[in-house]
Amino acid sequence: MAKFLIDDAGAVTIDWVALTAGILLLGIMVVYAIFNGGVTNLVAEINSTLSGIGTDVDVGDTPDINN
């Protein structure tokens, strides 16, 4: 039993399992945030911000390309 408790060969495997589980959990959270209205709210905020910006650009007369 003492030899089993001293042996740490499986510790690396446990580290990789925990790291992989953390990465998967983070990925699931990102996907949930994207598909749960996160992108919709972002686009709505950008649209309202851009709608409030006025453009005072004078392009002058447009050329008549038919002549």
C-alpha atoms as one frame of an Amber mdcrd trajectory, in Angstrom:
protein
   0.000   0.000   0.000   2.879   2.370   0.778   4.356   1.832  -2.694   0.982
   2.740  -4.233   0.736   5.968  -2.211   4.299   7.027  -3.072   3.914   6.352
  -6.817   2.966   9.570  -8.639   2.912   8.298 -12.240  -0.803   9.057 -12.643
  -0.547  12.627 -11.384   0.302  13.966 -14.845  -2.784  12.307 -16.280  -4.975
  13.922 -13.648  -3.437  17.312 -14.469  -4.202  16.886 -18.167  -7.761  15.765
 -17.444  -8.364  18.819 -15.243  -6.804  21.156 -17.818  -8.872  19.671 -20.650
 -12.059  19.919 -18.594 -11.324  23.575 -17.859 -10.745  24.359 -21.536 -13.960
  22.595 -22.521 -15.916  24.443 -19.846 -14.534  27.765 -21.057 -15.450  26.889
 -24.642 -18.995  25.950 -23.640 -19.369  29.232 -21.763 -18.188  31.238 -24.787
 -20.552  29.430 -27.154 -23.448  29.918 -24.708 -22.690  33.637 -24.437 -22.566
  34.017 -28.216 -25.802  32.185 -28.928 -27.671  33.585 -25.942 -28.005  37.086
 -27.376 -24.478  38.317 -26.771 -23.842  39.047 -30.435 -27.320  40.493 -30.925
 -26.815  42.981 -28.106 -23.370  43.914 -29.424 -24.686  44.543 -32.932 -27.576
  46.605 -31.559 -25.169  48.762 -29.538 -22.874  49.308 -32.524 -25.863  50.148
 -34.732 -27.201  52.722 -32.283 -23.760  54.274 -31.885 -23.200  54.519 -35.631
 -26.714  55.870 -36.187 -25.968  58.755 -33.848 -22.843  59.808 -35.731 -23.502
  62.470 -38.344 -21.493  62.652 -41.525 -20.874  66.077 -42.959 -18.988  64.925
 -46.020 -19.535  66.982 -49.148 -19.000  64.748 -52.152 -19.701  67.541 -54.621
 -21.462  67.034 -57.924 -21.723  63.504 -59.174 -20.343  63.099 -62.686 -22.699
  62.146 -65.492 -21.251  58.959 -66.923 -23.770  58.777 -69.780 -22.199  61.668
 -71.739
